[in-house]
Amino acid sequence: MNEFIGWLGSALFALCALPQAYQTFKTKSSKDLNFLFLLMWFFGEIFSFWYILYDDISKEIYHYPLYFNYLFNLILLFYLLYAKYTYKD
């Protein structure tokens, strides 16, 4: 049950950025994306993922739902940062 809750929470967190990424892709507009917000979110994901991964490796305990969450969010964030830089409004 605990594993299911972990996967459910991670999936919901990972999918949070999907509507924004879809809207940005559809409209080719990034004017409402705040660059500082995206940058802080990006580095928050990187540092948190590093912490979880380092701690898991040292303890030989692996939290796959968290890895999914961080990696999926990083993919979407790469796109949103790319869109912010590329789509000139």
N, C-alpha and C positions, 0 to 999 in steps of 0.2 A: 504494500500500500504506500509506503514511504517513497519507494522508487517511482511509482505512478504520479504521486504529488509533485515530486521533483521534476519529472518530465513535463507535466502539465504546466507548472509555473515557468519553467524554462522556455517552453514553446510559446506561452503567452508573452513573455518578455521579448523573445526573439521576434515575434510577429508584430510587436508594437510599431516598429518603424516601417513596416510594409505598406500601410496606407499612404504614408508621406512619400515614400519612394515611388509608389505607383502614381500618385498625383503629380509629382514632379516630372516623372517620365512622360505621362500623358500630356501635360500642358507645356512641357519644355520650359517651365518657368521656375526660377529659384529665388524670386524676390522676397518671399516670405520666410526663407530659411535664414536664420541668424548664424553667421559664420562662427562667432565665439561659442554659441551653444553647441554647434557641430564639433568644434575642436575640443571643447571640454568633454563632451560625450565620448568622442573618439579616444582621447587619452585615458578617460575613466575606464573604458572597456579594456584598453591595452593593459593598464596597470592592474586592474582587477583580475584579468585573465592570467597575467604573469604570476600574480600572487597565488591564485588557486592552483595553477599548473605546478608551480615550484613546490608548494606545500603538499600537493597530492603525490608528486614524484618522490619527495623525501619520505613520506609516510607509506608509500605504495598503496594508496587508496585513490581510486579514480572516480570522479564525478562527471560522467559523460553528459548528463543533462546540462550541466553548466558549460561544458565545452561547446555543445551545440548552440546554446544561447549566445555566448561570446563570439563565436565564429560567424554565426548568421548575422548578428548585429554589426560586426566589423565589415562584412560584405556589403550590407545595406549602407553603412556609413561611408565606405569608400565611394559608393555610387553617389550619395548625397553631396559629399565633398567635391567629387568630380563635377556634378551638376552645378553646384554653386560657383565653381570656377569657370565652367564652360558656357552655361546658359546666361547670356548677358541680356538683362531686361532693360 
